[in-house]
């Protein structure tokens, strides 16, 4: 499912316009992003939790030449599925 299909699904589920559903989805994404940027986790009980994890610097290899390269440390977004989501998938 892509973003357009998700907007269509939201609009149909709650009987609102696609434009309103799109704005709501954009607001949700913006809110989660803003929280993660400020170091705050976002937890949706039963669905899951969004957080930021630190990835350590490491040595990798250029796949074409095999030459070792240094990969910098980075912060990466993470999502951990909640119990209800896991149960829904594994019905």
N, C-alpha and C positions, 0 to 999 in steps of 0.2 A: 504494500500500500504506500503510495506517495502522498505528499502534502495535499494535493488537490483532492484526492480520493478521501483522505481523512476529513477534510473540510466538508465534503459532500455528506459523509457519514454522520458527522456531528450535526449538520444542518437538518438532516432527515430525522435523526434521533430525538432532537428537542424542538423540532418544528420552528426553526428560525431561518432567516435568509442566509445564503452562502456568504454574503459579505460580512454579516455579523459573526458567523462561525469562524471566518478567516481572521477577523480582528481578535476574537477570543483566543484562538490558537496562537496568533502572534504575540498576544499579551502574555499567555502562559509561557511560551518559549523565552520571551524577553525577561520575565520575572525569574525564571529558573537560571538563566544566564547571568543576570545581575547578581543574584544570590551567590552563585558559584564564584564569580569574579571577586566578590568581597570576602570569600572564605567561609560562607555560610552553607551548610548542607540543606537539601530540600527533601523532606520525608513525607510521602503520601501513604498513610497506613493501608496495608493490604496490597498496594500497587508496587511500591518500591522506594528506593532512596537514591538521589543524585548526590554525588560528592566529587571532590577534587583530590587526586592522588599525586604524589611526587614520584616521578620516574628518574632513577639515578642515571648519571652519565655512564656510558659504556663504550666498548670498542666493537665496531661492526666491520663488515667487509663489503667492498664494492663488488656487486655480483658479476660485473663484466670483467674486471681486472684481478679481483682477489686481493687488492691492496687494502690493508687495514685503515679504517677511518674512525675518527673520534666523534661519537654522537653525544651532543650536549644533554644535560639534565633538563627535564621539562615537567610541567604540571599538566596532567591529563584528566579529562572528565571521566567519571565512572558511574555506572548504574548497577545497583543490586536489586534484583527482583524480590518483591514481597511474597509472603506466604499465599495470599489469595490468587495472585497472578501465577505463581508456580502451580498451584492446584488446578487452576483453570486450564493451563496448558497440558498438564498431565492427566486430565480427567480420568 
